[in-house]
Amino acid sequence: MKILINFENQKIWEKLSSLKNSFDKERKKALKERLIRKAYATDLEYLLGAFIQMYEPYLEEIIYKLFEKGYAIDSSSGFGGKYSEFQAMNGNFSIDYVTKNKLENIGIKLREYSGFKSLIFWPNKATIEDIKTEWTKMIDVLPDKGILSTPSMSASAISFRRKYTPERPYLQKQRLFERLKYSTQRKIDTDIKKRKVKNPHPDKTEFILGLFVEELEPQVRQAILTLHKKGYSTDESGFMYNSSDQMIEGDFQLEEKNVKKLESIGVIIETNPSGYTRILFSPEEANISKIKRKWNEIVSLLPDKNQSASPSMTRKARDFRSNYQSLK
């Protein structure tokens, strides 16, 4: 019986592999024609971080169904495995425990690596109709999050948006912020490597912050150091997940009068029940100098606490102090 099952599987896999090869040729041709005809990304493609022609052709209607439920899938989705034996929905979407169980009940497995998720199923028949039917079953189980509005932040999607320009002006602006965030992070990587070679000894301020000052993004670096001198304990700062937004957050509280001052210049203050505070704003331009001036204006409106800032207690900060304690 086992031999028979393996034989049947092998027959299916051979057909699936053949389909995969056929679609790869079709996809390659379609993408080439698309780039010649129109190299601008549509709104949907910008959110996905890929041209539609970069996906397996049969996935186009699947992409739109997922879009309507709030999901962006990576262009690596589709056929997977050595023999193209399974189908994968890849992306950085979130799946709760209840949904995971529902998916498993219909034969779909969740795999995860570094925040990147894959929902996988094995087709019983080597036909596109059967494959699309299984995709539809999976989509029906996924919670409806509303129409997709947040760009995919997978590595391939970010790389795509740095390379291709979207059609709409507001998305072109978003792209400028993403490019700025990318160049800023690359500069930080270079600066921190130089710092560790030149002087791997953190000073007193760096021990309290739980990082080398070179790790602070340049547009917010001076603001963080000023807040530290004023007695504010900070944890995270700089570009947010959405690169159009800036933030500083930490274990500090602001008086209502100071909140009103900041709100009057377009700054948003968020505070959780324990008093942990986030200061955030959305810059008008993707310009480091102008963003820096805005941060300096913000911290200038905050009073001096006349006390020492307490150490950051994030895991990263505690690990930093532990790693460099012997070099102090």
Disulfide bonds with the S-S distance in Angstrom:
none
